[in-house]
Amino acid sequence: MSGTIEQGRHFKGPFTDECDVVVVGSGASGAAVAAVLAESGLKVIIVEEGPNVDYREHAKMRPTESMRAVWREGAFSASVGIGDNPVVNVTMGRAVGGSSTITGGVCFRTPEYVLNTWVKERHLPTLTPQNMERFFDQAEADSHVQLVPEHLRSRSTTLWDKGGSTFGASLKPTRRNITDCQGCAQCNFGCPEGRKWSVDRTYLPRALRAGARIISDCRVDNVTTSGGSATGVTGVLLNRDLKAGDTFTIRAKRVVLAAGAAHTPLLLMRSGIGKRSGQVGKNMTLHPSIRMTARFRDPVNGWQGAMQSAYTDAFEHDGVTLISVFVPPAAIMVGVPGFGPELMDRAAKFPHLAMFGGLIHDDAGGRVWKIPGREPLMTYHVARDTRPRFATALRKLAEGYIAAGAEELYLPVLGHPAVTPDEFRRLDVEKLPLRKWEVSSQHPMGTCRMGADAAHSVVNEWGQTWDVQNLTIVDGSTVPTSLGVNPQLTIMALALRFAEHLREQFARPTASAA
Ligand SMILES: Cc1cc2nc3c(=O)[nH]c(=O)nc-3n(C[C@H](O)[C@H](O)[C@H](O)COP(=O)(O)OP(=O)(O)OC[C@H]3O[C@@H](n4cnc5c(N)ncnc54)[C@H](O)[C@@H]3O)c2cc1C
């Protein structure tokens, strides 16, 4: 990133400014909207709570350092599960470039059947596959999306492919916003080779070149309104220790919220906006994800290859997508069962471990709540129709590695001992209590969902809030249902669409805001 991003932590004293559009959050959606609007000649200011960490500096960090510098709450944010529900580790980025800087790079278009659901069941008639196509094309071109070549598959991936092929689930290559990948499996912690085209390297430099102001270390605490219209934002400058310092005020003709699915609803609640719908913060989907580790007799050396190179949609209609993932060794070892000599023995066999992931297409069961302090409380209840999908994902993950010759499986279930293939076959997976499952989410969405009316949604199909004029939400919180696939391309494509609409509105200033 060029040096022209202003760092709020170095500001001396409060500041005020005014502009056509203030964008809150510089992640996948905010960056895309800012670039389009700045390039159309509008005066745009982007305010980002997190720090500005140059991608070259990020790439030098150890995973634990990256998590403290760029991930929200050091990657320890979680949704609380009440009753027989898992605690879900919900990770998010908190930096210039947002979560885009820490993705595995995987880019899926929204599946057509999901878009058709939005059109037919959510009454969003303009979100057809045909209408969305040019926005997907644009987001892919802007982000340098390309197929992962087969030679970049790790042995951890090819082993699952070998097993999955025996029951009709052979793998397809993923597409990623990564070019000339060297296959070191570090994508989530900044690409050491600088080959990942996250938005800090695509849309934000474009916005800067077009004259936008980008300011890091600025946490927006309130959207200001007057007479039912948004007029700007206020917030605080954060120093290095996240301590709130001086205040800032930005007056704007249009406020665009892109703070992500956990923080945009929090901001609305703090500003007292969105009460009419009663939907703010509700309907959160997570794409709960699990990982299966398997030990093979021969070395696998699973870290050699692209982290997320292949997937299968063979179980799409069971609500499960399986996707390769080989996270750094330290993160794998925390999930290996055993203590003392038993654990040391397993650690010595680390090169023999393979790992594959499962993502669950979930129904809305989560909620974001406002509580004292700077972070929201998240709760997540696995909806009834979603529950069997956990067992399906686990079974398929295990069956793939068993068919490929795995000797031992480490289940993502707390306290569960390692099992042999025979022991797994005898296991009643459906009876494993969900509260004990180790589940993570990188994809919170839906907390300010788009919809056809104010009774069931927070924004209309153009991201305009039902309650307040001149206030548009463009981030993952607007996505009406879970997708069943990784969401960054969907979020960027929707953001480009929202931006185009906003640009047209500025060109016709007398038109209605909705
Ligand atoms: C570890 C990880 C891996 C992922 N891998 C993939 C992948 O491979 N493929 C894929 O498709 N998706 C992936 N995702 C998901 C994807 O990154 C997100 O869905 C997407 O970036 C969300 O875009 P967004 O604009 O809604 O929010 P974000 O990109 O999260 O941006 C929100 C920004 O708003 C800022 N913000 C929040 N509150 C405030 C405030 N009050 N004031 C100012 N700024 C604020 C935040 O600090 C953040 O920078 C991954 C996510 C994570 C965390």
The ligand as an SDF file (V2000), in Angstrom:
LIG
                    3D

 53 58  0  0  0  0  0  0  0  0999 V2000
   -9.3470  -15.9190    8.5740 C   0  0  0  0  0  0  0  0  0  0  0  0
  -10.3120  -15.6270    7.4640 C   0  0  0  0  0  0  0  0  0  0  0  0
  -10.2080  -16.3040    6.2600 C   0  0  0  0  0  0  0  0  0  0  0  0
  -11.1270  -16.0740    5.2410 C   0  0  0  0  0  0  0  0  0  0  0  0
  -10.9590  -16.6870    4.0360 N   0  0  0  0  0  0  0  0  0  0  0  0
  -11.8430  -16.4630    3.0400 C   0  0  0  0  0  0  0  0  0  0  0  0
  -11.6510  -17.0350    1.7590 C   0  0  0  0  0  0  0  0  0  0  0  0
  -10.6760  -17.7430    1.4910 O   0  0  0  0  0  0  0  0  0  0  0  0
  -12.5930  -16.7780    0.8160 N   0  0  0  0  0  0  0  0  0  0  0  0
  -13.6870  -16.0010    1.0610 C   0  0  0  0  0  0  0  0  0  0  0  0
  -14.5250  -15.8530    0.1740 O   0  0  0  0  0  0  0  0  0  0  0  0
  -13.8630  -15.4050    2.2520 N   0  0  0  0  0  0  0  0  0  0  0  0
  -12.9610  -15.6000    3.2320 C   0  0  0  0  0  0  0  0  0  0  0  0
  -13.1170  -14.9670    4.4250 N   0  0  0  0  0  0  0  0  0  0  0  0
  -14.3020  -14.0950    4.6190 C   0  0  0  0  0  0  0  0  0  0  0  0
  -14.1440  -12.7050    3.9900 C   0  0  0  0  0  0  0  0  0  0  0  0
  -12.8830  -12.1800    4.2920 O   0  0  0  0  0  0  0  0  0  0  0  0
  -15.2350  -11.8040    4.5330 C   0  0  0  0  0  0  0  0  0  0  0  0
  -16.5000  -12.4150    4.2870 O   0  0  0  0  0  0  0  0  0  0  0  0
  -15.2490  -10.4190    3.8910 C   0  0  0  0  0  0  0  0  0  0  0  0
  -13.9910   -9.8100    3.9620 O   0  0  0  0  0  0  0  0  0  0  0  0
  -16.2760   -9.5590    4.6060 C   0  0  0  0  0  0  0  0  0  0  0  0
  -16.2670   -8.2820    4.0170 O   0  0  0  0  0  0  0  0  0  0  0  0
  -16.9030   -7.0570    4.8050 P   0  0  0  0  0  0  0  0  0  0  0  0
  -16.6270   -5.8510    3.9780 O   0  0  0  0  0  0  0  0  0  0  0  0
  -18.2880   -7.4070    5.1620 O   0  0  0  0  0  0  0  0  0  0  0  0
  -16.0960   -6.9750    6.2030 O   0  0  0  0  0  0  0  0  0  0  0  0
  -14.5500   -6.9370    6.5230 P   0  0  0  0  0  0  0  0  0  0  0  0
  -13.7230   -7.3050    5.3380 O   0  0  0  0  0  0  0  0  0  0  0  0
  -14.3750   -7.7520    7.7520 O   0  0  0  0  0  0  0  0  0  0  0  0
  -14.2620   -5.4100    6.8430 O   0  0  0  0  0  0  0  0  0  0  0  0
  -14.8580   -4.7240    7.9180 C   0  0  0  0  0  0  0  0  0  0  0  0
  -13.9010   -3.6240    8.3800 C   0  0  0  0  0  0  0  0  0  0  0  0
  -14.6190   -2.6840    9.1620 O   0  0  0  0  0  0  0  0  0  0  0  0
  -13.8030   -2.2660   10.2450 C   0  0  0  0  0  0  0  0  0  0  0  0
  -14.6730   -1.7590   11.3200 N   0  0  0  0  0  0  0  0  0  0  0  0
  -15.4880   -2.4620   12.1340 C   0  0  0  0  0  0  0  0  0  0  0  0
  -16.1160   -1.6560   12.9950 N   0  0  0  0  0  0  0  0  0  0  0  0
  -15.6980   -0.3930   12.7130 C   0  0  0  0  0  0  0  0  0  0  0  0
  -15.9860    0.8850   13.2840 C   0  0  0  0  0  0  0  0  0  0  0  0
  -16.8630    1.0440   14.3070 N   0  0  0  0  0  0  0  0  0  0  0  0
  -15.3460    1.9720   12.7720 N   0  0  0  0  0  0  0  0  0  0  0  0
  -14.4630    1.8570   11.7380 C   0  0  0  0  0  0  0  0  0  0  0  0
  -14.1570    0.6510   11.1740 N   0  0  0  0  0  0  0  0  0  0  0  0
  -14.7750   -0.4540   11.6510 C   0  0  0  0  0  0  0  0  0  0  0  0
  -13.0870   -3.5440   10.6310 C   0  0  0  0  0  0  0  0  0  0  0  0
  -11.9310   -3.2560   11.4160 O   0  0  0  0  0  0  0  0  0  0  0  0
  -12.7750   -4.1570    9.2670 C   0  0  0  0  0  0  0  0  0  0  0  0
  -11.5230   -3.7390    8.7830 O   0  0  0  0  0  0  0  0  0  0  0  0
  -12.1850  -15.1510    5.4440 C   0  0  0  0  0  0  0  0  0  0  0  0
  -12.2850  -14.4530    6.6580 C   0  0  0  0  0  0  0  0  0  0  0  0
  -11.3620  -14.6740    7.6600 C   0  0  0  0  0  0  0  0  0  0  0  0
  -11.4900  -13.9100    8.9440 C   0  0  0  0  0  0  0  0  0  0  0  0
  1  2  1  0
  2  3  1  0
  2 52  2  0
  3  4  2  0
  4  5  1  0
  4 50  1  0
  5  6  2  0
  6  7  1  0
  6 13  1  0
  7  8  2  0
  7  9  1  0
  9 10  1  0
 10 11  2  0
 10 12  1  0
 12 13  2  0
 13 14  1  0
 14 15  1  0
 14 50  1  0
 15 16  1  0
 16 17  1  0
 16 18  1  0
 18 19  1  0
 18 20  1  0
 20 21  1  0
 20 22  1  0
 22 23  1  0
 23 24  1  0
 24 25  2  0
 24 26  1  0
 24 27  1  0
 27 28  1  0
 28 29  2  0
 28 30  1  0
 28 31  1  0
 31 32  1  0
 32 33  1  0
 33 34  1  0
 33 48  1  0
 34 35  1  0
 35 36  1  0
 35 46  1  0
 36 37  1  0
 36 45  1  0
 37 38  2  0
 38 39  1  0
 39 40  1  0
 39 45  2  0
 40 41  1  0
 40 42  2  0
 42 43  1  0
 43 44  2  0
 44 45  1  0
 46 47  1  0
 46 48  1  0
 48 49  1  0
 50 51  2  0
 51 52  1  0
 52 53  1  0
M  END
$$$$
